[in-house]
Amino acid sequence: MAHGTETETETQAPTRFRGRRFTAKELALIREVVESCSGLSRAELAFTVCELLGWKRPSGRLKGLECVDLLEALESAGVLALPAKQTGRPVGSRTRVPVTVRGDCGRDLVGEVGDFSPIELEAVLTEEQRLLFRELVGRHHYLGHRVPFGAHLRYLVYASRPERAVVGCVQFSSPAWRMAARDAWIGWSDTSRRRNLQRVVNNSRFLILPWVRVQNLASRVLSLVLRRLATDWQERYGVEVLLAETLVDTSRYTGHCYRAANWIALGETTGRGRMDREHALHGARPKTVLVYPLAKDAQRRLRES
């Protein structure tokens, strides 16, 4: 096999690839991701796997190209079946944040949410919507814009009055691999976490535009998006999601809008970040962990293995 793969026999799955050894548990997780996220392209599957396993370059960028090769090696070994190859942008290509008048500060919107209702959500599907979302988040969210490799859903938020105008952005993407507070609340074993992790989604971006100061808007948006999230995710990816999670940097925000929308605060992270497996950043920037069950029996179903 011409990918630098080391195998004991031609029929065995590669356990060492491009200088990294993969455990049986990690290979099982890779197989679960491919099987449960059938709507993703090979590139999206690769970046999802990289995020979950923390497979990164010294610069911190994910090893997407190497992971595509790994997935194809596993397919050749009969371990899994990948979706057909798609044409499009090269794996790992970067996108620039556009700067146009659409992303410039608009006129101030101040008041009660009822003054601007109904509040509407638009799923980001078209190229025009993607560019607008990218610009607004890239220019006005403190974390900036980052391509959400893997399964994700993005929404533009609109106020209907006094004239229709975009007032915010929401993004859901792949969950954190481990979070002690969340995992304890669910009651996860390693086996049940591997099997059910893709039934959790992370609210990785939430932006109310800085010139929009509308009381109770943020909690209204969260309530609206949670009503449709499970259905939209099922339609897009064929996966039933059971839990939404998010991390709030309390040095910047109180997280009040999440609590007002009935999210459950579980505690704080260690501050290591999603992919800090070597504990190098322990305690650097703890965040509050909040979750929202999308089904009445979410905890029980997430424990099933």
N, C-alpha and C positions, 0 to 999 in steps of 0.2 A: 504494500500500500504506500502511495507516494506522498504521504502527508507528515512524515516524521513520526508515525505512530509506532509504539512498541507494543506488541502483543505476544502472548505465549503460544497461541495457535491462531490460525486464520479465522476460526469461527468464534473466538472469544472477543468480547468488547474490549476496546483499548482502555487500560487503566492508567497509562502514562502518555501524556500528549503535550508537545511543545514545552517540555521542561516541568510540567505540573503533573502530579499524581492525583488521580481521582478515586475517592473511596467508593465502596459499593453503595453507600447511602447517597452520595452525590450523583452517581450514575442513575440511581432510582429516582432522584429528584428531577434530573434532566428528562428522563422518560415520562414522568408525570406531567411536566410542563408541556412537552410536545403533544401528549395525548389530550390534555385538558384545554389547550389553547389552539385548537385546530384552525381558528380563523386568522392566525398570524402568519406572516411571511417567514421565510428562513432567517432573514436578517433580524426581524423583530423577535423571533424565538431566541436567536443567539444573544441579543442584548439583554433579554429577560433572564436567560441563564447566567450571563456574566454578572448581572446585578445581584442575583440571588446567591451566587457563589463567591462574589467579591473578586472575580478574575480580572485584574487590572494591570496596566502598565505602570512603571515607576512614576509617570506623570499623573496618574490617577484616572486616565481614560480607560474605558472598557476594551477588552480584547475581542471585539466583535468579529474581525476577520478570522482570527484563530478559532473562535467558537463555531463559526459556520463550518470550517473544515472539520472540527471535532464532531459536529452533528452529522455531517456527511459520512465520516468514518464510522460512527455508530450505526448509521443506516446501512452501510456496506456490510457491517458485522451482523446485521439482522436484529439489532437491539430495538430499533424504532423506525417509524415511517414518517418522512418529512413531506410537507406540502410541495407541490410542483414549484420549480424555480420561477421567479417573477423578474421582469425587466424593470428598470427604474434607476433611481439614484444609487451610486456606489455605497456599499455598506460602510457606515461610520462617517459619511460625508457630513460636513458642517453646514449649518444654515446661518446666514447673517440676519440680524434684526433690522428690518427696514425702518427708515425714518421718513414719515410722510405727515401731511397735515392731519390725517385721520388719527394719529397718535398724539397730536399736540393737545395741550390742556384745553378743555372745552369750557363752556360757560358754567358758572357755579350752579349746582343743584342742591338746594338746602330746604329741608322741611321734613314732613312725616311721610312714611312709605305710601300711605293712602293717597297722597297728593300726586303720586307718579304711577299709580297702578292702572291696569294690571302690569305686573312684572313678568316678563317672558324670557324663556330660555331658548336658545338656538344651538343645536348640536353643530359642532364644527365639522363640516363635510367637504366644502368646496375649497379650491385654492384661494379664492378671495377671503373666505372666512379664516383660513389658516394664516394668511399673511397678517390679517388684522389682529388675530389672537396673539401671534408671535410679537407683533410690534407693541401691543398694549402691555403684555407681560414683560417683554424685554426692556421696555422703557420705564415701567412704573411699579413693578414688583421688586422688592428688595433682593430677592434671590435671582432675578433675571429670568431669561428664557433658556430652557434646556430641552433638547429634543427628547420626548418621553418614549424611548425605545421600549418595545414590547406592547402589551395590551394597554390601551388608554382611551379615555373619552374626554373631550374638551367641549366647553359650552361658552357661548357669549351671552351676556345678560343684558336685557334691554328694558328700559322704562318706556311706558307708552305715552305719558303726558309730561309736559305740555306738547311735546312732539317726540316721536320715537327716537331714542338715542341709546347707544351702548353705555352701560354704567359699570360693567364688571366682567370678570372672566373666572371660570372654574375648571380645574383639571383633576381627573382621577387617573392613577396609573398603578404600577406594580407595588405590592406591599413591602415593608421591611422584612428581611429574612428572620431576624430575631428581635423581639422587644420583650423584656422580662415582664413588664406590667401587663401587656396584652396577652402574652402566652399564659401567664398565671391566671388571668381572668377567664380565658377560654378553658384552661385545664389541659393544655396541649402536652402530649408526649412528642418525642422527636418523630415518631412514625406518623402520627395524625397531623402534625404540622407539615411534614413533607407532602402528604397526600392532599391536604386541604388549603394550603397557603394561597393558591390561586383563586380561592373563593373569598379572599379578602382584597379590598382595593384601598389605595391610599389617596386621600385628598391632598395631592402634592402641590397644588397652586390654588389660591383663592385671593382674588383681587377685587376690591371695590376702588374704582378710579379716584385719585386724590382730590379731584374737584367735585366729587359727589359726597355730600354730607347729609345723608338721608337717614333719619332715625329708624331703626329696626329693619333696614334694608338687608343687611348681611344675614340676619337670622331668617328672613323671609326667603332669600335666595337659597340658603341651605335646605330649608324645608321643601322648596319646590324641586330642587335637584335630587333630593333623596327619594321623592315620590316616583321618579322615573328612572333612577340609576340602575336598579336591578333589571328592569325590562330592557333598557337600552343596551346594557352589557350583554345580556342573553342574546339579543338580536344581533349584536356585532360579533360576538366571539363564541356563542354557544356554551357559555359557562354561567351557571347560576351563582351569583355572588351573594354572600350571606352577611358580610360585615364591612363597614367603612371605617377607616382609621385616619387619624391625622396627628401631626405634631405641631404644637404651638410654642414658639419662642417667646416665653413670658418676659424676657428682657425688652421685648418690643411691643407685645400685644397681651391683652388680658385673656383672650379666648372667650369672652362673654357671649359672643354671637353663637358659638357652638353650644354652650350650655343653654342658651335661650331656645335653641332648636332641638333640645333634649339629647345632646350627645353626652356620653358618660366619661367623666374624668377618672383615669385609672392610676395616675401617679406620674413620675418623671423618668425620662431616659437617663442613662449614665453619662450622656454627652459624647459618646464615642462616634455617633453618626451611623448611617445605615450600613456602611461597608467596612468599618474599622475593626477588622477581625484580630488585629495584633494588639488591640487595646492601647494604641499609641496616643489616642486623643481622649482617654478616659477623663470624664469630669470637665471637659473643655467647654461644652455648651449644652447643658441639660435642657430638655424640652418637655412640656406636658403632653402626655399621651391621652387622646380622647378617641372613643369608638362610638359607633352607632349601628345597632343590629338592624339588618334589613329583613329579618324574618323573626317570628316570635321564638322559635326554637333554635336560634342561630348558634348559641354556645354548644348545645348538645350535638347538633349536626356537624359542627366544626371539630368536635372531639372524635367523631367516628373514624375508624381506620379500617 
